[in-house]
Amino acid sequence: MRKFPIALFALLFGCALPPKVPPVAAPSVAVAAPSGPYERYEVVASHVEIRAFRDGPMAQLGHNHLIISDALTGSIDLRDPVRDTRFTLELPLASLVVDDPALRSAAGTEFAKEVPQADREGTRHNMLGPSVLDAARQPVLRLTAESMDGGPAEFLARVRVGLRGEERIIDVPLSVQISDGTIGVHASFKLRHADLGLTPFAVALGALRVRDEIEIDCRIDAERARP
């Protein structure tokens, strides 16, 4: 595998490089949040897990990758009805952990293959670099809910994503549990690279490539903010 560049696997959401032709970005005019009273909740715990998979006839030469962060922060403005709720979240890109051995061993057989430390470090370095996430220019991934449909516990949120100095709109399914003073949110979904303005990386005429779809699982616990 060392014959191929580490950057082949270096992406937060699927080891990708930015497309040669910039895609159309989301409209810059944000949708106004509903007016009226709300209760603010602050994120007190979070866990983000991203799974990127090898693909192609030469896939055995690569690795599946597990990328983790527990540093997602932000606030939720809970409204009545819940579908009028809005949130703003931030994920510091420097918090991303790539292919931690203990986490991989607990993630199932798809991640049983050992990733050497040098490869993990190289992957993370390239992932945060200017060719991929460009963390020096925008060190924080921003997520802002523009609308929510559904209920009473299952919603589809329309979310504005700020990444690499650009913005995209994606739809995110949410499971929401509300109790006295706390909110629990779980999102489990798949994205394609183009959803984030990225394109999968491939070598050897596509014989070794990154699978187009990536899997994302996110859990958030929030508590009512103190006055």
N, C-alpha and C positions, 0 to 999 in steps of 0.2 A: 504493500500500500504506500510505502514511502516514495515510490516513483511518481505518485500523483500529488498535486499540491494540497496542503492541508486545507486551503481555502475551499476546497471542494465540499467540505462539510461545515463551513463556517457561516451559519446564519441563525439568528435568534429563532426564526420561524421557518426552518427548512433548509438551511445551508445554501442560500441563494445569493446571487449578485444582482445589482440593479439592472434593469433592462436598458438596452442601447438607446431606445427611443422612449423618452419619459412619458408615462401614461397620463391620462387626463386626471387631474386631481379633483378632490371633492370641492364643491362651492365654498368660497371663503366666508360667506355670510352665514353665521350660526343661527339656528332656530331658537327663538326666544323661549325660555322656560315658562311654564304656566305661572300665572300670578296667584296670589293668595298665600295663606299661612302654610308653614311647613315646620317639621322638626328635623334638626340637623343631627346626623349620626357620623361619628368618626371611625374609620377603619382601625381596628386594634390588632387584627391578625389576618394573615393572608398566605396563600400558597399558590404559586403559578407553576404549571408543568407543561413543557412543550416537547413534543415527540416528533422527530424528523427521521425519515426512513430512506434507506438506500434502495436503488431500483436499477433495472437494466440487466442484460445478460451477464455482465461482470460484477453484479452487486456483491458477490461474495468477497470482493477485494475491499469493500468499504465497511463502514459501521453505521448502525442506527445510532441516533444521538438523543440524549435526554438532557434537557436544559431546565434548570430550576431557579426560582427566586421566591423568597419569603419577605420581600421588601416592598410589595405593593401598598401604597398609602392613598389617602384621600378622604372624601366626604360624600355622604348620601343625604339628599334633601327629601325626606319622606313626606308625601302629600296624600291627601284623600280626594279621589281614589288613588290607589297605589300606582296605576298606570301613568299618573302625572308626576311620579317621582323622577328625580334627576340625580346624576352622580358625576363626580369628577375624580379621576384616579390618575396616579403617576407611578411609573416603575423606573427606578434608576437603572440604567443599562449596566452600570458597573457591578450591580448586585447579582448578575446572572452567573450561575454555576454550571459548568459544562461537564457532563459525564462523570459526576462524582461516583467512585466505585461502590460505595455503600448504597447509594440511591439506585444505581443501575442494578445491583444484585436483587433489590426488592421490587424492581419494575417488571419482572417477567422474563420469559425466555427470549423475547425479541431483543433484549439488551444484555444477554448473558455474555456476549463476546467482549473480552477485555480490551479496553482502549488504553494504550501506553500513556504515561504521564506527559511525555513530550508532545504527543499528538493532542492531548486535551488542552495543554497550554497553548499550542500553536493554533488550534481551532478557536479558542476564546480570543486570542490576540487578533486574529483575522476577522472574527465576527464583529468585534467592536471597532475595527478599523474603517478607514474612509471608503473602501470598496463595498462594504456591506452596511452595517448600522450607522457608521459615521458618528460614533458617540462623542467625539470631540466637538462636533458642531452642534448636536442636539443630544445631550447626555441623558435625557429623560423621555421615556415613551408616555404619551398622554392619551387618556381615554375619557371622552365626554359623551354622556347620553343625551341625545337630541330628542328622542321620543321613545315611548314604550307602549306596546300593544299586548292585549291578553289579560290574564288574571283568572282566579284570584291569587294563584301561587306560581303559575307558569307564564312567562312573558317573552316577547321578542323585542329586544332593545336595538334601536338604531344608534350606532356608536361612531363618533368621529375619532379617528386614530391619527395622532401626530407622531410621525417617524421620519427621520432623515430630512427634517425641514419641510416635509410635505404632509398633506392630510388626505385621508381616505375615509369613506363611509362603509361600515360593515354591519351586518345583522348578527346579533348575538343572542342565542336562547338562554334565558335565565330561570332558575328555580329560586324562589324567594320565600324565606320563612321569617315571620315577624312575631316577636313575643315582647313581653314587657321590658322595654328599654334596650332591646337587641334586635339586630337584623342579621340573618345568615343568607348568603348568596352563593349559588353554585352555577358555574357555566362550563359546559362540556360540548365542544364543537370542533368542526374541521374548517380549514381555510385553504384556498389555493394561493399560490405565490402572487398572482396578479392582483388579488384582493388587497395586498399591501404594497403594490407597485414594484414587485420583484419578479424575477424569473428564475426557474430552476437552473442549476449549474450542471453541465454535462461534459464528459470527455470521451474520447475514442468513438466519435460519431454517435454518441448517446448510449454506448454500451455500458457505461458506468455513469449514473446520474442520480440526482435526488428526486424522490417521488414528489409529484406536484402537490399532493395534499399533505398537510401537516395536521397534527392533533393538538388541541389546546384544552387544558383542564385548569380551572381557576376556582378557588374557594376564598370567600371573604367573610369575616366576622366584624360587625360594627356595633358600637354602643352609642347611646344617646349622648350628645355632647353636653358638657356641663355648662350651666348658664354663665 
